[in-house]
Amino acid sequence: MTELLQIKAVTKRFGGLVAVNNVSFAVREREILSV
């Protein structure tokens, strides 16, 4: 299937708190993703 969206190495911080560290994923055709 074709990748519609690709996310690589995302990090999210809130002040000194690291909520998400180095997350990568891809969303393909006909796929549902929830974060």
DSSP file (Angstrom, degrees, kcal/mol; ACC not computed):
  #  RESIDUE AA STRUCTURE BP1 BP2  ACC     N-H-->O    O-->H-N    N-H-->O    O-->H-N    TCO  KAPPA ALPHA  PHI   PSI    X-CA   Y-CA   Z-CA
    1    1 A M              0   0    0      0, 0.0     2,-0.3     0, 0.0    29,-0.0   0.000 360.0 360.0 360.0 158.2    0.0    0.0    0.0
    2    2 A T        -     0   0    0      1,-0.0    27,-2.3     2,-0.0     2,-0.5  -0.616 360.0-124.7 -83.5 135.2    1.0    3.6   -0.5
    3    3 A E  E     -A   28   0A   0     -2,-0.3    25,-0.3    25,-0.2     3,-0.1  -0.693  25.7-179.2 -78.3 125.9    2.3    5.7    2.4
    4    4 A L  E    S+     0   0A   0     23,-2.8     2,-0.3    -2,-0.5    24,-0.2   0.742  71.4  17.8 -94.2 -29.2    0.2    8.8    2.7
    5    5 A L  E     -A   27   0A   0     22,-1.6    22,-2.9     2,-0.0     2,-0.4  -0.993  62.4-171.5-146.4 134.4    2.0   10.3    5.7
    6    6 A Q  E     -A   26   0A   0     -2,-0.3     2,-0.4    20,-0.2    20,-0.2  -0.993   2.8-171.1-131.4 126.7    5.4    9.6    7.1
    7    7 A I  E     -A   25   0A   0     18,-3.3    18,-2.1    -2,-0.4     2,-0.4  -0.955   8.2-168.4-116.9 132.9    6.7   11.0   10.5
    8    8 A K  E     -     0   0A   0     -2,-0.4    16,-0.2    16,-0.2    15,-0.1  -0.985  57.2 -17.8-130.5 130.5   10.3   10.6   11.5
    9    9 A A  E    S+     0   0A   0     -2,-0.4     2,-0.4    13,-0.2    15,-0.2   0.862  72.9 177.9  52.9  53.4   12.1   11.2   14.8
   10   10 A V  E     -A   23   0A   0     13,-2.7    13,-2.5    11,-0.1     2,-0.4  -0.722   7.7-175.1 -89.0 134.0    9.5   13.5   16.5
   11   11 A T  E     -     0   0A   0     -2,-0.4     2,-0.4    10,-0.2    10,-0.2  -0.996   3.5-168.3-127.0 134.6   10.2   14.7   20.1
   12   12 A K  E     -A   20   0A   0      8,-2.3     7,-1.9    -2,-0.4     8,-1.6  -0.989   5.6-174.2-126.9 127.4    7.8   16.7   22.1
   13   13 A R  E     -A   18   0A   0     -2,-0.4     2,-0.5     5,-0.2     5,-0.2  -0.909  17.5-162.2-119.6 146.9    8.7   18.5   25.4
   14   14 A F  E >  S-A   17   0A   0      3,-2.9     3,-2.0    -2,-0.4     2,-0.3  -0.900  72.4 -57.4-123.5  98.2    6.6   20.4   27.9
   15   15 A G  T 3  S-     0   0    0     -2,-0.5     0, 0.0     1,-0.3     0, 0.0  -0.533 122.4 -16.3  63.9-124.5    9.0   22.4   30.0
   16   16 A G  T 3  S+     0   0    0     -2,-0.3     2,-0.5    -3,-0.1    -1,-0.3   0.463 118.6  97.9 -89.2  -1.9   11.5   19.9   31.4
   17   17 A L  E <   -A   14   0A   0     -3,-2.0    -3,-2.9     1,-0.0     2,-0.8  -0.766  63.6-149.5 -93.0 125.9    9.2   16.9   30.7
   18   18 A V  E     +A   13   0A   0     -2,-0.5    -5,-0.2    -5,-0.2     3,-0.1  -0.843  19.9 174.7 -92.2 109.3    9.8   14.8   27.6
   19   19 A A  E    S+     0   0A   0     -7,-1.9     2,-0.4    -2,-0.8    -1,-0.2   0.860  71.1  16.6 -83.5 -38.5    6.4   13.5   26.6
   20   20 A V  E    S-A   12   0A   0     -8,-1.6    -8,-2.3     3,-0.0     2,-0.5  -0.999  70.4-165.5-138.0 132.3    7.4   11.8   23.3
   21   21 A N  E     -     0   0A   0     -2,-0.4   -10,-0.2   -10,-0.2   -11,-0.1  -0.948  64.9 -26.9-129.6 114.3   10.9   11.0   22.4
   22   22 A N  E    S+     0   0A   0     -2,-0.5     2,-0.4   -13,-0.2   -13,-0.2   0.888  78.4 173.3  58.8  47.5   12.1   10.0   18.9
   23   23 A V  E     +A   10   0A   0    -13,-2.5   -13,-2.7   -15,-0.1     2,-0.4  -0.716   7.2 180.0 -90.8 135.6    8.8    8.6   17.6
   24   24 A S  E     +     0   0A   0     -2,-0.4     2,-0.3   -16,-0.2   -16,-0.2  -0.989  10.1 148.7-133.1 143.6    8.5    7.6   13.9
   25   25 A F  E     -A    7   0A   0    -18,-2.1   -18,-3.3    -2,-0.4     2,-0.4  -0.980  28.3-140.0-163.1 166.6    5.5    6.1   12.1
   26   26 A A  E     -A    6   0A   0     -2,-0.3     2,-0.5   -20,-0.2   -20,-0.2  -0.989   8.7-146.0-134.4 144.4    3.8    6.0    8.7
   27   27 A V  E     -A    5   0A   0    -22,-2.9   -23,-2.8    -2,-0.4   -22,-1.6  -0.953  22.6-161.5-110.3 125.2    0.1    6.0    7.7
   28   28 A R  E >   -A    3   0A   0     -2,-0.5     3,-1.7   -25,-0.3   -25,-0.2  -0.587  34.3 -72.3-103.4 165.4   -0.8    4.0    4.7
   29   29 A E  T 3  S+     0   0    0    -27,-2.3    -1,-0.1     1,-0.3     3,-0.1  -0.290 119.8  12.1 -53.6 134.9   -3.7    4.0    2.4
   30   30 A R  T 3  S+     0   0    0      1,-0.2     2,-0.4    -3,-0.1    -1,-0.3   0.659 101.9 123.0  68.2  19.8   -6.9    2.5    4.1
   31   31 A E    <   -     0   0    0     -3,-1.7     2,-0.5     2,-0.0    -1,-0.2  -0.897  49.4-152.6-114.2 141.3   -5.3    2.7    7.5
   32   32 A I        -     0   0    0     -2,-0.4     2,-0.4    -3,-0.1    -4,-0.0  -0.949  14.2-172.0-112.9 132.1   -6.6    4.5   10.6
   33   33 A L        -     0   0    0     -2,-0.5     2,-0.4    -6,-0.0    -6,-0.0  -0.980   6.4-171.4-127.5 135.8   -4.1    5.7   13.2
   34   34 A S              0   0    0     -2,-0.4    -2,-0.0     1,-0.1     0, 0.0  -0.989 360.0 360.0-125.8 135.4   -4.8    7.2   16.7
   35   35 A V              0   0    0     -2,-0.4    -1,-0.1     0, 0.0    -2,-0.0   0.356 360.0 360.0-115.5 360.0   -2.2    8.7   18.9
